[in-house]
Amino acid sequence: MDYEYAPLRLPSNVDRLTAAAQLAIQAEFSGWELARVRLYRDGTRQVMLRRRVVNQPQPGLSY
């Protein structure tokens, strides 16, 4: 299976609940799934989303 990846950087002022809601919306409407989350000491999160590559166009990420 081939995947496409989308890295996101969430600032420290975004709490865990808000981040989870944003990622759930992306998962539901754009087909993304959570691949990895890194939490840094300054409070920022680096999130890696992935979805399977298909021949049909899918909606992109909205920030």
Secondary structure, 3 states (H helix, E strand, C coil): CCEEEEEEEECCCCCHHHHHHHHHHHHHHHCCEEEEEEECCCCCEEEEEEEECCCCCCCCCCC
